[in-house]
Each structure stands twice: as structure tokens, then as C-alpha cells.
Amino acid sequence: MLTDKDMLEIAKKYLKKMEEEKAQELGEENSHELMINRTIKKPLGNIYHFGIKLFSETLDRKYTINATPFLVEKERRRVLRFGTHYHYEQQYEDYKNGDYVTSLHSFWYPDEDRYSHE
């Protein structure tokens, strides 16, 4: 079982991966640095909210993004990225109850650096 510290390290690693993927998608060397700005502890793990670091430093609205939170599971050691179709709290409850519908890239496995639907 992961500790809060372990889950935070995985969350930071996931943000780095998202930065790299965005830079590659845009054909750039770097993307804006992302940072965690809120953590919610849940029985299955921690939910992390994030945004662009420059927004926190400057409060300039051009650095705002529509970032959906994600869950780092403490038992399964994987990341579940919530979608934008409804509130993350309801998505968490659906996931906890086995009713969450996944997509091909719903889960990220940090130890293998791969995405999966399961």
C-alpha cells in the first residue's frame, strides 16, 4: 500500500509525463510546468487537482487550463484520470462502486510508463 508521500511522487511523475506529451504534441521542447494545487484524501487514494505553475505565480488568466483531476490509487499503484463529462466526485463514487466506464487511456501505470483501459 502506498503512503501519501509515495502517491505524491507518482502524481508529480504523472504531471511531468503530461508536460512532455503536451510539448511533443505542440512540437516544442518544453511545455508549461504543471503543479498540484489541491489534494483530497479518499479511501482508495488521493485525488490531485493541478494547474499551470505560471498562473499561480502571475494570476494571469492566459495560463488557466481546464485540467481534470486524477486519482493515484494506493493499492493498485496506478493513476486514473477523470473525464470532463461530469463532476470528479461522482466519477470517484462510480469508480469505487465498479460503475465507472473507462477509455483506452483511463489508467497510467508509472512503473511501466504505459496507459491502459484496465
ABEGO torsion letter per residue (X at the ends): XBBAAAAAAAAAAAAAAAAAAAAAAAGBABBBBBBBABBBBBAAEBBBBBBBAAAAAAGBAAABBBBBBBBBBAAAGBBBBBBAABBAAAAAAAAAAGABBBBAAABBBAAAGBBBAX
